[in-house]
Every structure is written in structure tokens, then in C-alpha cells.
Amino acid sequence: MTPEQFAAERTTPKPAVPYTPEQFAAAKEVRTRYGWYDVLRVNRDSVAVAGDFGDMRIPAGTILEVKP
């Protein structure tokens, strides 16, 4: 793989995976395009996480991965 192919693959946004509410409820961490965050609370349409500059809410549709 050339450096250009590697850079293109790394910067191409990946689609969000639809997770179930049960998977979010069991999650300890979630990943967005900005990185991994610790889960504080799970709501119907969003996940509250501990951010670098305070707590924030992330829409469920933008979460890429979940760690139980």
C-alpha cells in the first residue's frame, strides 16, 4: 500500500453502524470520528460522554464503534 493510499483510507469517513439501545446501555466507551469517549449516560437518541472540556451529548447515529 502506498502512502497516498494509506492516507486516503485513513481520512475517508466510515459510515456509522446502527447499534441497538441494549448495546449502548452495556457500553463503557464509544468511538466517533474524533476518538473514544467514556459513556456516562444513555438516552433514547443520544449518548452522554465525558469529553475533554466537559460532558457532551453525541447523537446515536454518529457513533462508529461500541466497547462493552
Biopython code that builds the backbone (N, CA, C, O; Angstrom):
import numpy as np
from Bio.PDB.StructureBuilder import StructureBuilder

atoms = [
    (1, "MET", "N", (0.844, -1.164, 0.000)),
    (1, "MET", "CA", (0.000, 0.000, 0.000)),
    (1, "MET", "C", (0.896, 1.237, 0.000)),
    (1, "MET", "O", (1.817, 1.350, 0.810)),
    (2, "THR", "N", (0.620, 2.144, -0.903)),
    (2, "THR", "CA", (1.421, 3.359, -0.992)),
    (2, "THR", "C", (1.017, 4.336, 0.107)),
    (2, "THR", "O", (-0.074, 4.218, 0.665)),
    (3, "PRO", "N", (1.866, 5.283, 0.418)),
    (3, "PRO", "CA", (1.497, 6.278, 1.437)),
    (3, "PRO", "C", (0.233, 7.060, 1.061)),
    (3, "PRO", "O", (-0.554, 7.425, 1.935)),
    (4, "GLU", "N", (0.042, 7.314, -0.227)),
    (4, "GLU", "CA", (-1.145, 8.047, -0.672)),
    (4, "GLU", "C", (-2.408, 7.218, -0.438)),
    (4, "GLU", "O", (-3.429, 7.757, -0.013)),
    (5, "GLN", "N", (-2.347, 5.909, -0.713)),
    (5, "GLN", "CA", (-3.497, 5.034, -0.481)),
    (5, "GLN", "C", (-3.804, 4.932, 1.012)),
    (5, "GLN", "O", (-4.964, 4.945, 1.426)),
    (6, "PHE", "N", (-2.746, 4.831, 1.805)),
    (6, "PHE", "CA", (-2.922, 4.750, 3.248)),
    (6, "PHE", "C", (-3.589, 6.019, 3.778)),
    (6, "PHE", "O", (-4.525, 5.940, 4.574)),
    (7, "ALA", "N", (-3.121, 7.175, 3.348)),
    (7, "ALA", "CA", (-3.690, 8.446, 3.795)),
    (7, "ALA", "C", (-5.139, 8.584, 3.346)),
    (7, "ALA", "O", (-5.977, 9.075, 4.102)),
    (8, "ALA", "N", (-5.439, 8.160, 2.129)),
    (8, "ALA", "CA", (-6.813, 8.251, 1.626)),
    (8, "ALA", "C", (-7.739, 7.340, 2.416)),
    (8, "ALA", "O", (-8.864, 7.724, 2.734)),
    (9, "GLU", "N", (-7.278, 6.142, 2.734)),
    (9, "GLU", "CA", (-8.098, 5.205, 3.500)),
    (9, "GLU", "C", (-8.321, 5.707, 4.917)),
    (9, "GLU", "O", (-9.402, 5.537, 5.482)),
    (10, "ARG", "N", (-7.304, 6.318, 5.482)),
    (10, "ARG", "CA", (-7.384, 6.793, 6.863)),
    (10, "ARG", "C", (-8.302, 8.006, 7.000)),
    (10, "ARG", "O", (-8.972, 8.157, 8.021)),
    (11, "THR", "N", (-8.341, 8.865, 5.993)),
    (11, "THR", "CA", (-9.138, 10.084, 6.086)),
    (11, "THR", "C", (-10.545, 9.929, 5.532)),
    (11, "THR", "O", (-11.369, 10.828, 5.699)),
    (12, "THR", "N", (-10.842, 8.809, 4.875)),
    (12, "THR", "CA", (-12.186, 8.582, 4.359)),
    (12, "THR", "C", (-13.116, 8.280, 5.524)),
    (12, "THR", "O", (-12.868, 7.345, 6.285)),
    (13, "PRO", "N", (-14.200, 9.067, 5.676)),
    (13, "PRO", "CA", (-15.111, 8.795, 6.792)),
    (13, "PRO", "C", (-15.822, 7.464, 6.636)),
    (13, "PRO", "O", (-16.258, 7.097, 5.545)),
    (14, "LYS", "N", (-15.929, 6.752, 7.742)),
    (14, "LYS", "CA", (-16.617, 5.462, 7.730)),
    (14, "LYS", "C", (-18.065, 5.679, 8.170)),
    (14, "LYS", "O", (-18.316, 6.500, 9.052)),
    (15, "PRO", "N", (-19.013, 4.970, 7.582)),
    (15, "PRO", "CA", (-20.409, 5.155, 7.977)),
    (15, "PRO", "C", (-20.663, 4.647, 9.391)),
    (15, "PRO", "O", (-20.035, 3.690, 9.844)),
    (16, "ALA", "N", (-21.573, 5.289, 10.064)),
    (16, "ALA", "CA", (-21.940, 4.865, 11.414)),
    (16, "ALA", "C", (-22.687, 3.531, 11.344)),
    (16, "ALA", "O", (-23.449, 3.275, 10.411)),
    (17, "VAL", "N", (-22.450, 2.693, 12.349)),
    (17, "VAL", "CA", (-23.101, 1.386, 12.426)),
    (17, "VAL", "C", (-24.323, 1.524, 13.327)),
    (17, "VAL", "O", (-24.210, 2.069, 14.426)),
    (18, "PRO", "N", (-25.488, 1.046, 12.893)),
    (18, "PRO", "CA", (-26.659, 1.166, 13.763)),
    (18, "PRO", "C", (-26.575, 0.188, 14.943)),
    (18, "PRO", "O", (-26.627, -1.027, 14.754)),
    (19, "TYR", "N", (-26.449, 0.711, 16.121)),
    (19, "TYR", "CA", (-26.409, -0.107, 17.325)),
    (19, "TYR", "C", (-27.768, -0.086, 18.000)),
    (19, "TYR", "O", (-28.540, 0.857, 17.827)),
    (20, "THR", "N", (-28.055, -1.114, 18.762)),
    (20, "THR", "CA", (-29.323, -1.192, 19.479)),
    (20, "THR", "C", (-29.204, -0.444, 20.810)),
    (20, "THR", "O", (-28.097, -0.228, 21.304)),
    (21, "PRO", "N", (-30.334, -0.050, 21.386)),
    (21, "PRO", "CA", (-30.277, 0.598, 22.706)),
    (21, "PRO", "C", (-29.636, -0.285, 23.772)),
    (21, "PRO", "O", (-29.000, 0.222, 24.696)),
    (22, "GLU", "N", (-29.798, -1.601, 23.653)),
    (22, "GLU", "CA", (-29.178, -2.506, 24.618)),
    (22, "GLU", "C", (-27.656, -2.470, 24.511)),
    (22, "GLU", "O", (-26.963, -2.548, 25.525)),
    (23, "GLN", "N", (-27.136, -2.354, 23.299)),
    (23, "GLN", "CA", (-25.686, -2.269, 23.120)),
    (23, "GLN", "C", (-25.152, -0.968, 23.697)),
    (23, "GLN", "O", (-24.086, -0.953, 24.312)),
    (24, "PHE", "N", (-25.885, 0.125, 23.505)),
    (24, "PHE", "CA", (-25.462, 1.405, 24.092)),
    (24, "PHE", "C", (-25.515, 1.339, 25.618)),
    (24, "PHE", "O", (-24.626, 1.860, 26.293)),
    (25, "ALA", "N", (-26.550, 0.702, 26.164)),
    (25, "ALA", "CA", (-26.691, 0.619, 27.619)),
    (25, "ALA", "C", (-25.554, -0.182, 28.240)),
    (25, "ALA", "O", (-25.143, 0.108, 29.364)),
    (26, "ALA", "N", (-25.038, -1.186, 27.532)),
    (26, "ALA", "CA", (-23.948, -2.006, 28.045)),
    (26, "ALA", "C", (-22.571, -1.416, 27.751)),
    (26, "ALA", "O", (-21.560, -1.944, 28.215)),
    (27, "ALA", "N", (-22.523, -0.336, 26.991)),
    (27, "ALA", "CA", (-21.241, 0.223, 26.543)),
    (27, "ALA", "C", (-20.518, 0.964, 27.658)),
    (27, "ALA", "O", (-21.132, 1.667, 28.460)),
    (28, "LYS", "N", (-19.222, 0.795, 27.689)),
    (28, "LYS", "CA", (-18.353, 1.563, 28.584)),
    (28, "LYS", "C", (-17.699, 2.720, 27.822)),
    (28, "LYS", "O", (-17.438, 3.783, 28.385)),
    (29, "GLU", "N", (-17.440, 2.489, 26.523)),
    (29, "GLU", "CA", (-16.826, 3.501, 25.673)),
    (29, "GLU", "C", (-17.485, 3.476, 24.303)),
    (29, "GLU", "O", (-17.957, 2.436, 23.844)),
    (30, "VAL", "N", (-17.509, 4.647, 23.652)),
    (30, "VAL", "CA", (-17.990, 4.746, 22.276)),
    (30, "VAL", "C", (-16.971, 5.531, 21.465)),
    (30, "VAL", "O", (-16.241, 6.368, 21.998)),
    (31, "ARG", "N", (-16.934, 5.243, 20.147)),
    (31, "ARG", "CA", (-15.990, 5.941, 19.262)),
    (31, "ARG", "C", (-16.765, 6.740, 18.231)),
    (31, "ARG", "O", (-17.709, 6.244, 17.616)),
    (32, "THR", "N", (-16.353, 7.979, 18.052)),
    (32, "THR", "CA", (-16.863, 8.828, 16.989)),
    (32, "THR", "C", (-15.696, 9.111, 16.059)),
    (32, "THR", "O", (-14.613, 8.551, 16.230)),
    (33, "ARG", "N", (-15.909, 9.969, 15.084)),
    (33, "ARG", "CA", (-14.794, 10.295, 14.182)),
    (33, "ARG", "C", (-13.696, 11.089, 14.887)),
    (33, "ARG", "O", (-12.610, 11.270, 14.336)),
    (34, "TYR", "N", (-13.975, 11.566, 16.107)),
    (34, "TYR", "CA", (-12.987, 12.329, 16.863)),
    (34, "TYR", "C", (-12.235, 11.508, 17.892)),
    (34, "TYR", "O", (-11.261, 11.993, 18.469)),
    (35, "GLY", "N", (-12.665, 10.267, 18.138)),
    (35, "GLY", "CA", (-11.956, 9.421, 19.084)),
    (35, "GLY", "C", (-12.901, 8.684, 20.023)),
    (35, "GLY", "O", (-14.117, 8.665, 19.835)),
    (36, "TRP", "N", (-12.292, 8.074, 21.048)),
    (36, "TRP", "CA", (-13.041, 7.282, 22.026)),
    (36, "TRP", "C", (-13.432, 8.149, 23.210)),
    (36, "TRP", "O", (-12.677, 9.025, 23.632)),
    (37, "TYR", "N", (-14.641, 7.890, 23.747)),
    (37, "TYR", "CA", (-15.152, 8.623, 24.898)),
    (37, "TYR", "C", (-15.760, 7.647, 25.903)),
    (37, "TYR", "O", (-16.332, 6.627, 25.518)),
    (38, "ASP", "N", (-15.633, 7.965, 27.193)),
    (38, "ASP", "CA", (-16.267, 7.177, 28.252)),
    (38, "ASP", "C", (-17.753, 7.526, 28.307)),
    (38, "ASP", "O", (-18.123, 8.699, 28.280)),
    (39, "VAL", "N", (-18.592, 6.509, 28.385)),
    (39, "VAL", "CA", (-20.041, 6.705, 28.422)),
    (39, "VAL", "C", (-20.469, 7.053, 29.840)),
    (39, "VAL", "O", (-20.078, 6.386, 30.798)),
    (40, "LEU", "N", (-21.275, 8.102, 29.968)),
    (40, "LEU", "CA", (-21.823, 8.497, 31.257)),
    (40, "LEU", "C", (-23.278, 8.069, 31.389)),
    (40, "LEU", "O", (-23.683, 7.520, 32.413)),
    (41, "ARG", "N", (-24.062, 8.325, 30.341)),
    (41, "ARG", "CA", (-25.488, 8.020, 30.376)),
    (41, "ARG", "C", (-25.971, 7.768, 28.954)),
    (41, "ARG", "O", (-25.448, 8.339, 27.997)),
    (42, "VAL", "N", (-26.974, 6.906, 28.827)),
    (42, "VAL", "CA", (-27.544, 6.579, 27.529)),
    (42, "VAL", "C", (-28.989, 7.045, 27.502)),
    (42, "VAL", "O", (-29.779, 6.694, 28.379)),
    (43, "ASN", "N", (-29.332, 7.837, 26.491)),
    (43, "ASN", "CA", (-30.693, 8.293, 26.279)),
    (43, "ASN", "C", (-31.249, 7.625, 25.032)),
    (43, "ASN", "O", (-30.557, 6.839, 24.384)),
    (44, "ARG", "N", (-32.487, 7.931, 24.694)),
    (44, "ARG", "CA", (-33.124, 7.294, 23.537)),
    (44, "ARG", "C", (-32.422, 7.656, 22.230)),
    (44, "ARG", "O", (-32.220, 6.792, 21.377)),
    (45, "ASP", "N", (-32.050, 8.921, 22.066)),
    (45, "ASP", "CA", (-31.473, 9.383, 20.805)),
    (45, "ASP", "C", (-30.021, 9.808, 20.885)),
    (45, "ASP", "O", (-29.429, 10.175, 19.870)),
    (46, "SER", "N", (-29.433, 9.765, 22.075)),
    (46, "SER", "CA", (-28.058, 10.234, 22.219)),
    (46, "SER", "C", (-27.353, 9.505, 23.358)),
    (46, "SER", "O", (-27.965, 8.782, 24.144)),
    (47, "VAL", "N", (-26.046, 9.724, 23.414)),
    (47, "VAL", "CA", (-25.219, 9.145, 24.471)),
    (47, "VAL", "C", (-24.439, 10.289, 25.113)),
    (47, "VAL", "O", (-23.763, 11.045, 24.415)),
    (48, "ALA", "N", (-24.528, 10.419, 26.413)),
    (48, "ALA", "CA", (-23.759, 11.426, 27.137)),
    (48, "ALA", "C", (-22.381, 10.843, 27.443)),
    (48, "ALA", "O", (-22.266, 9.736, 27.970)),
    (49, "VAL", "N", (-21.336, 11.606, 27.104)),
    (49, "VAL", "CA", (-19.971, 11.137, 27.285)),
    (49, "VAL", "C", (-19.151, 12.183, 28.025)),
    (49, "VAL", "O", (-19.510, 13.359, 28.077)),
    (50, "ALA", "N", (-18.044, 11.727, 28.593)),
    (50, "ALA", "CA", (-17.098, 12.625, 29.248)),
    (50, "ALA", "C", (-16.117, 13.113, 28.193)),
    (50, "ALA", "O", (-15.287, 12.344, 27.708)),
    (51, "GLY", "N", (-16.210, 14.390, 27.840)),
    (51, "GLY", "CA", (-15.319, 14.970, 26.843)),
    (51, "GLY", "C", (-14.113, 15.607, 27.490)),
    (51, "GLY", "O", (-14.001, 15.648, 28.715)),
    (52, "ASP", "N", (-13.220, 16.100, 26.673)),
    (52, "ASP", "CA", (-12.001, 16.734, 27.168)),
    (52, "ASP", "C", (-12.289, 18.029, 27.926)),
    (52, "ASP", "O", (-11.582, 18.368, 28.875)),
    (53, "PHE", "N", (-13.331, 18.751, 27.503)),
    (53, "PHE", "CA", (-13.642, 20.043, 28.112)),
    (53, "PHE", "C", (-15.005, 20.026, 28.778)),
    (53, "PHE", "O", (-15.684, 21.052, 28.828)),
    (54, "GLY", "N", (-15.413, 18.877, 29.290)),
    (54, "GLY", "CA", (-16.693, 18.736, 29.956)),
    (54, "GLY", "C", (-17.542, 17.667, 29.289)),
    (54, "GLY", "O", (-17.166, 17.101, 28.262)),
    (55, "ASP", "N", (-18.677, 17.408, 29.885)),
    (55, "ASP", "CA", (-19.571, 16.389, 29.355)),
    (55, "ASP", "C", (-20.270, 16.902, 28.105)),
    (55, "ASP", "O", (-20.515, 18.100, 27.965)),
    (56, "MET", "N", (-20.589, 15.983, 27.198)),
    (56, "MET", "CA", (-21.295, 16.362, 25.978)),
    (56, "MET", "C", (-22.165, 15.213, 25.514)),
    (56, "MET", "O", (-21.971, 14.069, 25.924)),
    (57, "ARG", "N", (-23.121, 15.521, 24.660)),
    (57, "ARG", "CA", (-24.012, 14.505, 24.102)),
    (57, "ARG", "C", (-23.655, 14.254, 22.660)),
    (57, "ARG", "O", (-23.382, 15.178, 21.894)),
    (58, "ILE", "N", (-23.663, 12.979, 22.302)),
    (58, "ILE", "CA", (-23.358, 12.567, 20.938)),
    (58, "ILE", "C", (-24.597, 11.892, 20.366)),
    (58, "ILE", "O", (-25.124, 10.969, 20.987)),
    (59, "PRO", "N", (-25.078, 12.320, 19.210)),
    (59, "PRO", "CA", (-26.219, 11.640, 18.591)),
    (59, "PRO", "C", (-25.878, 10.178, 18.310)),
    (59, "PRO", "O", (-24.772, 9.868, 17.866)),
    (60, "ALA", "N", (-26.823, 9.290, 18.567)),
    (60, "ALA", "CA", (-26.577, 7.856, 18.413)),
    (60, "ALA", "C", (-26.185, 7.492, 16.993)),
    (60, "ALA", "O", (-25.429, 6.540, 16.797)),
    (61, "GLY", "N", (-26.671, 8.213, 16.005)),
    (61, "GLY", "CA", (-26.372, 7.898, 14.616)),
    (61, "GLY", "C", (-24.957, 8.196, 14.184)),
    (61, "GLY", "O", (-24.546, 7.766, 13.106)),
    (62, "THR", "N", (-24.197, 8.921, 14.988)),
    (62, "THR", "CA", (-22.825, 9.268, 14.620)),
    (62, "THR", "C", (-21.782, 8.380, 15.303)),
    (62, "THR", "O", (-20.583, 8.573, 15.101)),
    (63, "ILE", "N", (-22.218, 7.422, 16.099)),
    (63, "ILE", "CA", (-21.279, 6.548, 16.815)),
    (63, "ILE", "C", (-20.810, 5.439, 15.886)),
    (63, "ILE", "O", (-21.617, 4.755, 15.258)),
    (64, "LEU", "N", (-19.494, 5.272, 15.808)),
    (64, "LEU", "CA", (-18.892, 4.308, 14.890)),
    (64, "LEU", "C", (-18.646, 2.939, 15.526)),
    (64, "LEU", "O", (-18.809, 1.914, 14.864)),
    (65, "GLU", "N", (-18.254, 2.910, 16.805)),
    (65, "GLU", "CA", (-17.964, 1.654, 17.489)),
    (65, "GLU", "C", (-18.394, 1.744, 18.947)),
    (65, "GLU", "O", (-18.518, 2.832, 19.510)),
    (66, "VAL", "N", (-18.617, 0.594, 19.540)),
    (66, "VAL", "CA", (-19.010, 0.498, 20.944)),
    (66, "VAL", "C", (-18.136, -0.551, 21.612)),
    (66, "VAL", "O", (-17.957, -1.645, 21.077)),
    (67, "LYS", "N", (-17.585, -0.220, 22.793)),
    (67, "LYS", "CA", (-16.829, -1.190, 23.596)),
    (67, "LYS", "C", (-17.641, -1.515, 24.829)),
    (67, "LYS", "O", (-17.959, -0.619, 25.610)),
    (68, "PRO", "N", (-17.985, -2.784, 25.022)),
    (68, "PRO", "CA", (-18.747, -3.167, 26.239)),
    (68, "PRO", "C", (-17.866, -3.183, 27.478)),
    (68, "PRO", "O", (-18.345, -3.481, 28.572)),
]
sb = StructureBuilder()
sb.init_structure("model")
sb.init_model(0)
sb.init_chain("A")
sb.init_seg("    ")
for serial, (resi, resn, name, xyz) in enumerate(atoms, 1):
    if name == "N":
        sb.init_residue(resn, " ", resi, " ")
    sb.init_atom(name, np.array(xyz, "f"), 0.0, 1.0, " ", f" {name:<3s}", serial, name[0])
structure = sb.get_structure()
